[in-house]
C-alpha cells in the first residue's frame, strides 16, 4: 500500500510516497528486530485544558533520512474540556472524557491526573517502563479501534499489553519523549 508522507517544510524538501507492507497488529512483530527493549516516557510535556472546541495538530511525526514528515495533511478538532498534551517534538494528542452509552465514566481531568504530575515547567508521565521492539520495515495495520496505523521503519512497536493490543510510537515521538532502561543494556 502506498502512502504519502507530507513534508513539514515543503519549501526545503518535498512530500514523499512510500510503500507500506499490510499486516495485522499480531503480525507486526514479524517486522521487528525481535529484541525487546524497555523504555518509559521521561520528557516534560505541556498540557492545557480546552475552554472551547479547538483545532490541534495531532499528526504523528516521523523522521526519514533526517527529514520530518507527517502522515496527514490536516489537523483535528478537539472538544471543549479535553486536555491537549504537546510533546517536545510538537506532536499533540488529546485526553478526552471517557463516555460510554452517554454516561460519563471519567472526566478528561481525572484521566490526565492518573497519568501525569505537575513539574516546575510542565508535566511528566507517571507511567512506568513498557516493552518495545524496533520496526524494521514500513508497515501498516488496523488498531484494535479500527484505525489504520502507519509505522515507518525505525518506529517502535509497544508489546506491553499482549497480542492484538500492540500500538506504535514513531521514531520522532520516541526519541523526544522516551528514555531507555539502562539496566536492561
Secondary structure, 3 states (H helix, E strand, C coil): CEEEEEECCCCCCCCEEEECEECCCCHHHHHECCCCEEEEECCCEEEEECCCCEEECCCCEEEECCEEEECCCCCEEECCCCEEEECCCCCEEEECCEEECCEEEECHHHHHHCCEEECCCCEEECCCCEEEEEECCCEEEECCCCCEEEECCCCEEECCCCCCCCEEECHHHHHHHEEECCCCC
